[in-house]
Amino acid sequence: MNREVIIKGLKGVFYELEDHVIEQLLVFSENIKLKKGTEIIKQGEGHDFIYLIISGCIKSYYFNEGKEICT
């Protein structure tokens, strides 16, 4: 993915971040592509990552009394 597209995406979400902070985020970032239906985070599990969706969408849900609740 184009570096400028990622910077524009970050500035669109975190508009008050200074350029040097964005540069540091990019140093520790990795661009990945996931297939439709890929589970990023499973219930009961955690991890130390932040995801910025540049293209596409994501479904977030949980179960309450056996029913799927989308958020």
Summary of the structure (lengths in Angstrom):
residues: 71
radius of gyration: 15.2
end to end distance: 28.0
largest distance: 46.6
contacts: 97
relative contact order: 0.14
helix: 28%
strand: 11%
